[in-house]
Amino acid sequence: MSIHPSLRPSKGRGHRSVFKRFERIKMLSEKDKWKENESAFGLPKVKSVKIKVKKEKVEKAAAEGAAAPGAAGAAPAAGAAPAGGKPAAGGKPAAGAKPATPAKKEGK
């Protein structure tokens, strides 16, 4: 019988709020709250700190990069693509850009 994916041990992934006894002893000994001659039973609770890493949004980076050269209210150059990244209707694609692939037809 196999283990459900949610119950599989995660290596380096996820946050654990419950620690094994040796992990709790290690944390307590680092904080000088447990000594070698004390019992390993009835240990106090150990608070686990969850670290959140904030990811920078791609939109912010793109907006900062576009706003840096030139004035804030300056109009785009005549051959420049609009902010959406797609050329205007009837416009030519940028030099070196890949042509659009045609849609696949469904067959029987």
N, CA, C and O atoms as a GROMACS GRO file, in nm:
protein
  432
    1MET      N    1   0.084  -0.117   0.000
    1MET     CA    2   0.000   0.000   0.000
    1MET      C    3   0.090   0.125   0.000
    1MET      O    4   0.189   0.130   0.073
    2SER      N    5   0.056   0.223  -0.079
    2SER     CA    6   0.141   0.341  -0.091
    2SER      C    7   0.097   0.451   0.007
    2SER      O    8  -0.013   0.447   0.061
    3ILE      N    9   0.185   0.548   0.026
    3ILE     CA   10   0.157   0.661   0.116
    3ILE      C   11   0.094   0.772   0.035
    3ILE      O   12   0.136   0.801  -0.077
    4HIS      N   13  -0.008   0.835   0.092
    4HIS     CA   14  -0.074   0.948   0.027
    4HIS      C   15   0.027   1.063   0.012
    4HIS      O   16   0.107   1.085   0.102
    5PRO      N   17   0.024   1.136  -0.100
    5PRO     CA   18   0.123   1.243  -0.124
    5PRO      C   19   0.127   1.349  -0.013
    5PRO      O   20   0.233   1.405   0.014
    6SER      N   21   0.014   1.376   0.051
    6SER     CA   22   0.013   1.478   0.156
    6SER      C   23   0.082   1.429   0.283
    6SER      O   24   0.120   1.510   0.367
    7LEU      N   25   0.097   1.297   0.298
    7LEU     CA   26   0.159   1.241   0.418
    7LEU      C   27   0.306   1.204   0.398
    7LEU      O   28   0.372   1.162   0.494
    8ARG      N   29   0.357   1.218   0.279
    8ARG     CA   30   0.497   1.185   0.252
    8ARG      C   31   0.588   1.285   0.321
    8ARG      O   32   0.554   1.403   0.331
    9PRO      N   33   0.702   1.239   0.369
    9PRO     CA   34   0.794   1.334   0.434
    9PRO      C   35   0.850   1.431   0.331
    9PRO      O   36   0.886   1.393   0.219
   10SER      N   37   0.857   1.556   0.369
   10SER     CA   38   0.910   1.657   0.277
   10SER      C   39   1.051   1.693   0.320
   10SER      O   40   1.075   1.726   0.436
   11LYS      N   41   1.142   1.687   0.228
   11LYS     CA   42   1.282   1.720   0.258
   11LYS      C   43   1.307   1.864   0.219
   11LYS      O   44   1.316   1.898   0.101
   12GLY      N   45   1.318   1.949   0.320
   12GLY     CA   46   1.349   2.089   0.296
   12GLY      C   47   1.230   2.170   0.248
   12GLY      O   48   1.245   2.288   0.214
   13ARG      N   49   1.113   2.111   0.244
   13ARG     CA   50   0.996   2.184   0.196
   13ARG      C   51   0.896   2.197   0.309
   13ARG      O   52   0.881   2.106   0.391
   14GLY      N   53   0.829   2.307   0.313
   14GLY     CA   54   0.722   2.325   0.409
   14GLY      C   55   0.770   2.363   0.548
   14GLY      O   56   0.889   2.357   0.579
   15HIS      N   57   0.675   2.403   0.629
   15HIS     CA   58   0.704   2.446   0.765
   15HIS      C   59   0.649   2.344   0.862
   15HIS      O   60   0.534   2.301   0.850
   16ARG      N   61   0.731   2.304   0.958
   16ARG     CA   62   0.688   2.206   1.057
   16ARG      C   63   0.668   2.275   1.190
   16ARG      O   64   0.755   2.351   1.234
   17SER      N   65   0.556   2.250   1.255
   17SER     CA   66   0.531   2.308   1.386
   17SER      C   67   0.556   2.208   1.498
   17SER      O   68   0.562   2.247   1.614
   18VAL      N   69   0.570   2.080   1.466
   18VAL     CA   70   0.594   1.978   1.566
   18VAL      C   71   0.732   1.918   1.541
   18VAL      O   72   0.764   1.878   1.429
   19PHE      N   73   0.814   1.914   1.648
   19PHE     CA   74   0.949   1.865   1.635
   19PHE      C   75   0.966   1.735   1.711
   19PHE      O   76   0.891   1.706   1.804
   20LYS      N   77   1.064   1.659   1.672
   20LYS     CA   78   1.097   1.536   1.744
   20LYS      C   79   1.172   1.575   1.872
   20LYS      O   80   1.219   1.688   1.885
   21ARG      N   81   1.182   1.480   1.964
   21ARG     CA   82   1.241   1.509   2.094
   21ARG      C   83   1.385   1.560   2.081
   21ARG      O   84   1.423   1.656   2.148
   22PHE      N   85   1.464   1.495   1.996
   22PHE     CA   86   1.604   1.538   1.983
   22PHE      C   87   1.615   1.677   1.922
   22PHE      O   88   1.709   1.751   1.954
   23GLU      N   89   1.521   1.715   1.835
   23GLU     CA   90   1.522   1.850   1.778
   23GLU      C   91   1.488   1.954   1.885
   23GLU      O   92   1.548   2.061   1.889
   24ARG      N   93   1.391   1.921   1.971
   24ARG     CA   94   1.354   2.012   2.079
   24ARG      C   95   1.470   2.027   2.178
   24ARG      O   96   1.497   2.138   2.225
   25ILE      N   97   1.538   1.917   2.210
   25ILE     CA   98   1.651   1.923   2.302
   25ILE      C   99   1.762   2.009   2.242
   25ILE      O  100   1.826   2.088   2.312
   26LYS      N  101   1.785   1.993   2.113
   26LYS     CA  102   1.889   2.072   2.046
   26LYS      C  103   1.856   2.221   2.052
   26LYS      O  104   1.944   2.303   2.081
   27MET      N  105   1.729   2.257   2.025
   27MET     CA  106   1.689   2.399   2.029
   27MET      C  107   1.697   2.454   2.171
   27MET      O  108   1.742   2.567   2.192
   28LEU      N  109   1.654   2.374   2.268
   28LEU     CA  110   1.658   2.420   2.407
   28LEU      C  111   1.802   2.435   2.458
   28LEU      O  112   1.832   2.528   2.533
   29SER      N  113   1.890   2.345   2.417
   29SER     CA  114   2.029   2.354   2.462
   29SER      C  115   2.100   2.474   2.398
   29SER      O  116   2.189   2.532   2.460
   30GLU      N  117   2.060   2.512   2.277
   30GLU     CA  118   2.118   2.631   2.214
   30GLU      C  119   2.077   2.758   2.288
   30GLU      O  120   2.153   2.854   2.294
   31LYS      N  121   1.955   2.756   2.347
   31LYS     CA  122   1.906   2.871   2.423
   31LYS      C  123   1.940   2.861   2.571
   31LYS      O  124   1.896   2.943   2.651
   32ASP      N  125   2.019   2.761   2.608
   32ASP     CA  126   2.060   2.736   2.748
   32ASP      C  127   1.939   2.714   2.840
   32ASP      O  128   1.941   2.760   2.954
   33LYS      N  129   1.836   2.646   2.791
   33LYS     CA  130   1.718   2.615   2.873
   33LYS      C  131   1.711   2.466   2.907
   33LYS      O  132   1.617   2.422   2.972
   34TRP      N  133   1.810   2.389   2.863
   34TRP     CA  134   1.814   2.246   2.893
   34TRP      C  135   1.959   2.206   2.916
   34TRP      O  136   2.048   2.248   2.843
   35LYS      N  137   1.980   2.125   3.019
   35LYS     CA  138   2.115   2.080   3.052
   35LYS      C  139   2.123   1.929   3.035
   35LYS      O  140   2.020   1.862   3.032
   36GLU      N  141   2.242   1.876   3.024
   36GLU     CA  142   2.264   1.733   3.000
   36GLU      C  143   2.206   1.644   3.109
   36GLU      O  144   2.160   1.534   3.080
   37ASN      N  145   2.207   1.688   3.235
   37ASN     CA  146   2.162   1.604   3.344
   37ASN      C  147   2.010   1.606   3.363
   37ASN      O  148   1.959   1.533   3.448
   38GLU      N  149   1.936   1.688   3.286
   38GLU     CA  150   1.790   1.696   3.298
   38GLU      C  151   1.725   1.582   3.219
   38GLU      O  152   1.786   1.524   3.130
   39SER      N  153   1.601   1.554   3.255
   39SER     CA  154   1.526   1.448   3.189
   39SER      C  155   1.484   1.492   3.048
   39SER      O  156   1.460   1.610   3.024
   40ALA      N  157   1.475   1.397   2.957
   40ALA     CA  158   1.432   1.426   2.821
   40ALA      C  159   1.281   1.420   2.808
   40ALA      O  160   1.226   1.446   2.701
   41PHE      N  161   1.214   1.386   2.919
   41PHE     CA  162   1.067   1.380   2.919
   41PHE      C  163   1.011   1.508   2.979
   41PHE      O  164   1.072   1.569   3.066
   42GLY      N  165   0.894   1.546   2.933
   42GLY     CA  166   0.829   1.666   2.985
   42GLY      C  167   0.900   1.793   2.944
   42GLY      O  168   0.909   1.887   3.023
   43LEU      N  169   0.951   1.797   2.824
   43LEU     CA  170   1.021   1.916   2.774
   43LEU      C  171   0.923   2.030   2.751
   43LEU      O  172   0.808   2.005   2.716
   44PRO      N  173   0.968   2.153   2.769
   44PRO     CA  174   0.879   2.266   2.737
   44PRO      C  175   0.860   2.279   2.587
   44PRO      O  176   0.937   2.226   2.507
   45LYS      N  177   0.755   2.352   2.551
   45LYS     CA  178   0.727   2.374   2.409
   45LYS      C  179   0.835   2.462   2.348
   45LYS      O  180   0.895   2.546   2.415
   46VAL      N  181   0.858   2.440   2.220
   46VAL     CA  182   0.957   2.519   2.147
   46VAL      C  183   0.885   2.590   2.034
   46VAL      O  184   0.818   2.527   1.953
   47LYS      N  185   0.899   2.720   2.030
   47LYS     CA  186   0.835   2.799   1.926
   47LYS      C  187   0.914   2.787   1.797
   47LYS      O  188   1.037   2.802   1.796
   48SER      N  189   0.844   2.761   1.689
   48SER     CA  190   0.911   2.754   1.560
   48SER      C  191   0.875   2.879   1.481
   48SER      O  192   0.758   2.915   1.470
   49VAL      N  193   0.975   2.943   1.427
   49VAL     CA  194   0.955   3.067   1.353
   49VAL      C  195   0.949   3.035   1.205
   49VAL      O  196   1.041   2.976   1.149
   50LYS      N  197   0.840   3.075   1.144
   50LYS     CA  198   0.822   3.053   1.001
   50LYS      C  199   0.876   3.176   0.927
   50LYS      O  200   0.834   3.288   0.953
   51ILE      N  201   0.969   3.151   0.836
   51ILE     CA  202   1.031   3.260   0.762
   51ILE      C  203   0.964   3.270   0.626
   51ILE      O  204   0.962   3.174   0.549
   52LYS      N  205   0.910   3.388   0.597
   52LYS     CA  206   0.848   3.411   0.467
   52LYS      C  207   0.945   3.490   0.381
   52LYS      O  208   1.002   3.590   0.424
   53VAL      N  209   0.962   3.442   0.259
   53VAL     CA  210   1.048   3.511   0.164
   53VAL      C  211   0.958   3.581   0.063
   53VAL      O  212   0.881   3.516  -0.008
   54LYS      N  213   0.968   3.711   0.059
   54LYS     CA  214   0.884   3.787  -0.034
   54LYS      C  215   0.950   3.787  -0.171
   54LYS      O  216   1.069   3.816  -0.185
   55LYS      N  217   0.870   3.754  -0.270
   55LYS     CA  218   0.920   3.754  -0.407
   55LYS      C  219   0.883   3.886  -0.473
   55LYS      O  220   0.771   3.935  -0.459
   56GLU      N  221   0.979   3.942  -0.544
   56GLU     CA  222   0.951   4.067  -0.615
   56GLU      C  223   0.864   4.036  -0.736
   56GLU      O  224   0.885   3.938  -0.807
   57LYS      N  225   0.768   4.119  -0.756
   57LYS     CA  226   0.680   4.098  -0.870
   57LYS      C  227   0.751   4.141  -0.998
   57LYS      O  228   0.824   4.240  -1.000
   58VAL      N  229   0.728   4.065  -1.102
   58VAL     CA  230   0.790   4.094  -1.231
   58VAL      C  231   0.739   4.227  -1.284
   58VAL      O  232   0.812   4.300  -1.351
   59GLU      N  233   0.614   4.257  -1.253
   59GLU     CA  234   0.557   4.383  -1.302
   59GLU      C  235   0.630   4.504  -1.245
   59GLU      O  236   0.655   4.601  -1.317
   60LYS      N  237   0.666   4.498  -1.117
   60LYS     CA  238   0.738   4.610  -1.056
   60LYS      C  239   0.873   4.629  -1.122
   60LYS      O  240   0.913   4.742  -1.152
   61ALA      N  241   0.943   4.519  -1.144
   61ALA     CA  242   1.076   4.527  -1.205
   61ALA      C  243   1.066   4.583  -1.347
   61ALA      O  244   1.150   4.664  -1.388
   62ALA      N  245   0.966   4.541  -1.421
   62ALA     CA  246   0.949   4.590  -1.557
   62ALA      C  247   0.911   4.738  -1.556
   62ALA      O  248   0.959   4.814  -1.640
   63ALA      N  249   0.828   4.778  -1.463
   63ALA     CA  250   0.786   4.918  -1.455
   63ALA      C  251   0.903   5.007  -1.417
   63ALA      O  252   0.918   5.117  -1.470
   64GLU      N  253   0.986   4.960  -1.324
   64GLU     CA  254   1.102   5.039  -1.283
   64GLU      C  255   1.203   5.050  -1.396
   64GLU      O  256   1.262   5.156  -1.416
   65GLY      N  257   1.223   4.943  -1.469
   65GLY     CA  258   1.318   4.943  -1.580
   65GLY      C  259   1.273   5.033  -1.694
   65GLY      O  260   1.355   5.098  -1.759
   66ALA      N  261   1.142   5.036  -1.719
   66ALA     CA  262   1.090   5.118  -1.827
   66ALA      C  263   1.087   5.265  -1.789
   66ALA      O  264   1.104   5.352  -1.875
   67ALA      N  265   1.066   5.296  -1.662
   67ALA     CA  266   1.055   5.434  -1.618
   67ALA      C  267   1.192   5.500  -1.601
   67ALA      O  268   1.201   5.623  -1.602
   68ALA      N  269   1.297   5.423  -1.586
   68ALA     CA  270   1.429   5.478  -1.560
   68ALA      C  271   1.482   5.565  -1.675
   68ALA      O  272   1.520   5.679  -1.650
   69PRO      N  273   1.485   5.517  -1.800
   69PRO     CA  274   1.537   5.603  -1.906
   69PRO      C  275   1.430   5.700  -1.955
   69PRO      O  276   1.318   5.658  -1.983
   70GLY      N  277   1.464   5.828  -1.965
   70GLY     CA  278   1.370   5.926  -2.018
   70GLY      C  279   1.278   5.981  -1.912
   70GLY      O  280   1.286   5.944  -1.795
   71ALA      N  281   1.191   6.070  -1.954
   71ALA     CA  282   1.097   6.134  -1.862
   71ALA      C  283   0.980   6.042  -1.833
   71ALA      O  284   0.953   5.948  -1.907
   72ALA      N  285   0.910   6.071  -1.724
   72ALA     CA  286   0.799   5.985  -1.682
   72ALA      C  287   0.682   5.995  -1.779
   72ALA      O  288   0.614   5.895  -1.803
   73GLY      N  289   0.656   6.112  -1.836
   73GLY     CA  290   0.541   6.130  -1.924
   73GLY      C  291   0.577   6.124  -2.071
   73GLY      O  292   0.496   6.163  -2.155
   74ALA      N  293   0.695   6.078  -2.106
   74ALA     CA  294   0.738   6.075  -2.245
   74ALA      C  295   0.662   5.969  -2.324
   74ALA      O  296   0.631   5.862  -2.271
   75ALA      N  297   0.632   5.998  -2.449
   75ALA     CA  298   0.562   5.905  -2.535
   75ALA      C  299   0.661   5.801  -2.587
   75ALA      O  300   0.779   5.832  -2.602
   76PRO      N  301   0.614   5.677  -2.616
   76PRO     CA  302   0.705   5.576  -2.669
   76PRO      C  303   0.753   5.612  -2.809
   76PRO      O  304   0.687   5.688  -2.880
   77ALA      N  305   0.865   5.558  -2.846
   77ALA     CA  306   0.921   5.583  -2.979
   77ALA      C  307   0.827   5.528  -3.086
   77ALA      O  308   0.741   5.445  -3.056
   78ALA      N  309   0.843   5.574  -3.208
   78ALA     CA  310   0.753   5.536  -3.316
   78ALA      C  311   0.756   5.386  -3.344
   78ALA      O  312   0.652   5.328  -3.373
   79GLY      N  313   0.870   5.322  -3.337
   79GLY     CA  314   0.880   5.180  -3.368
   79GLY      C  315   0.870   5.090  -3.245
   79GLY      O  316   0.880   4.968  -3.257
   80ALA      N  317   0.849   5.148  -3.128
   80ALA     CA  318   0.846   5.070  -3.004
   80ALA      C  319   0.713   4.998  -2.989
   80ALA      O  320   0.609   5.046  -3.034
   81ALA      N  321   0.717   4.883  -2.926
   81ALA     CA  322   0.596   4.806  -2.901
   81ALA      C  323   0.522   4.866  -2.783
   81ALA      O  324   0.584   4.928  -2.697
   82PRO      N  325   0.388   4.850  -2.778
   82PRO     CA  326   0.311   4.900  -2.663
   82PRO      C  327   0.350   4.825  -2.536
   82PRO      O  328   0.422   4.726  -2.542
   83ALA      N  329   0.301   4.873  -2.422
   83ALA     CA  330   0.337   4.817  -2.292
   83ALA      C  331   0.294   4.671  -2.278
   83ALA      O  332   0.357   4.597  -2.202
   84GLY      N  333   0.191   4.627  -2.348
   84GLY     CA  334   0.143   4.490  -2.338
   84GLY      C  335   0.238   4.389  -2.398
   84GLY      O  336   0.224   4.269  -2.374
   85GLY      N  337   0.335   4.434  -2.477
   85GLY     CA  338   0.432   4.342  -2.536
   85GLY      C  339   0.389   4.294  -2.673
   85GLY      O  340   0.469   4.234  -2.745
   86LYS      N  341   0.265   4.318  -2.711
   86LYS     CA  342   0.216   4.276  -2.843
   86LYS      C  343   0.218   4.397  -2.936
   86LYS      O  344   0.190   4.508  -2.891
   87PRO      N  345   0.249   4.378  -3.062
   87PRO     CA  346   0.247   4.492  -3.154
   87PRO      C  347   0.103   4.535  -3.180
   87PRO      O  348   0.009   4.457  -3.163
   88ALA      N  349   0.087   4.661  -3.220
   88ALA     CA  350  -0.046   4.713  -3.250
   88ALA      C  351  -0.103   4.638  -3.370
   88ALA      O  352  -0.030   4.575  -3.446
   89ALA      N  353  -0.234   4.647  -3.387
   89ALA     CA  354  -0.300   4.577  -3.496
   89ALA      C  355  -0.238   4.623  -3.628
   89ALA      O  356  -0.232   4.742  -3.655
   90GLY      N  357  -0.194   4.530  -3.709
   90GLY     CA  358  -0.134   4.561  -3.838
   90GLY      C  359   0.012   4.601  -3.827
   90GLY      O  360   0.075   4.630  -3.929
   91GLY      N  361   0.066   4.604  -3.706
   91GLY     CA  362   0.205   4.644  -3.687
   91GLY      C  363   0.300   4.530  -3.718
   91GLY      O  364   0.260   4.413  -3.719
   92LYS      N  365   0.425   4.562  -3.743
   92LYS     CA  366   0.525   4.461  -3.772
   92LYS      C  367   0.588   4.414  -3.642
   92LYS      O  368   0.606   4.494  -3.550
   93PRO      N  369   0.622   4.285  -3.633
   93PRO     CA  370   0.690   4.237  -3.513
   93PRO      C  371   0.832   4.292  -3.506
   93PRO      O  372   0.887   4.335  -3.607
   94ALA      N  373   0.890   4.291  -3.390
   94ALA     CA  374   1.025   4.342  -3.369
   94ALA      C  375   1.125   4.258  -3.447
   94ALA      O  376   1.099   4.141  -3.477
   95ALA      N  377   1.238   4.318  -3.478
   95ALA     CA  378   1.341   4.246  -3.552
   95ALA      C  379   1.394   4.130  -3.469
   95ALA      O  380   1.424   4.148  -3.351
   96GLY      N  381   1.405   4.014  -3.528
   96GLY     CA  382   1.455   3.896  -3.459
   96GLY      C  383   1.347   3.821  -3.382
   96GLY      O  384   1.377   3.721  -3.317
   97ALA      N  385   1.223   3.868  -3.388
   97ALA     CA  386   1.115   3.801  -3.315
   97ALA      C  387   1.070   3.679  -3.393
   97ALA      O  388   1.075   3.677  -3.516
   98LYS      N  389   1.026   3.578  -3.321
   98LYS     CA  390   0.978   3.456  -3.385
   98LYS      C  391   0.838   3.479  -3.444
   98LYS      O  392   0.757   3.549  -3.384
   99PRO      N  393   0.810   3.423  -3.560
   99PRO     CA  394   0.676   3.439  -3.616
   99PRO      C  395   0.576   3.355  -3.535
   99PRO      O  396   0.612   3.256  -3.472
  100ALA      N  397   0.450   3.398  -3.540
  100ALA     CA  398   0.346   3.327  -3.466
  100ALA      C  399   0.322   3.191  -3.530
  100ALA      O  400   0.323   3.179  -3.653
  101THR      N  401   0.301   3.089  -3.448
  101THR     CA  402   0.274   2.956  -3.500
  101THR      C  403   0.125   2.942  -3.526
  101THR      O  404   0.043   2.991  -3.448
  102PRO      N  405   0.087   2.876  -3.636
  102PRO     CA  406  -0.055   2.861  -3.664
  102PRO      C  407  -0.119   2.764  -3.566
  102PRO      O  408  -0.052   2.676  -3.511
  103ALA      N  409  -0.249   2.781  -3.545
  103ALA     CA  410  -0.322   2.694  -3.452
  103ALA      C  411  -0.328   2.552  -3.508
  103ALA      O  412  -0.338   2.532  -3.629
  104LYS      N  413  -0.321   2.454  -3.418
  104LYS     CA  414  -0.328   2.314  -3.461
  104LYS      C  415  -0.472   2.276  -3.494
  104LYS      O  416  -0.566   2.318  -3.427
  105LYS      N  417  -0.487   2.196  -3.600
  105LYS     CA  418  -0.619   2.151  -3.639
  105LYS      C  419  -0.650   2.020  -3.571
  105LYS      O  420  -0.563   1.933  -3.558
  106GLU      N  421  -0.774   2.006  -3.527
  106GLU     CA  422  -0.814   1.882  -3.462
  106GLU      C  423  -0.852   1.781  -3.571
  106GLU      O  424  -0.929   1.812  -3.662
  107GLY      N  425  -0.799   1.662  -3.561
  107GLY     CA  426  -0.828   1.557  -3.659
  107GLY      C  427  -0.903   1.443  -3.594
  107GLY      O  428  -0.901   1.426  -3.472
  108LYS      N  429  -0.971   1.363  -3.678
  108LYS     CA  430  -1.046   1.249  -3.624
  108LYS      C  431  -0.958   1.129  -3.616
  108LYS      O  432  -1.002   1.022  -3.573
   0.00000   0.00000   0.00000
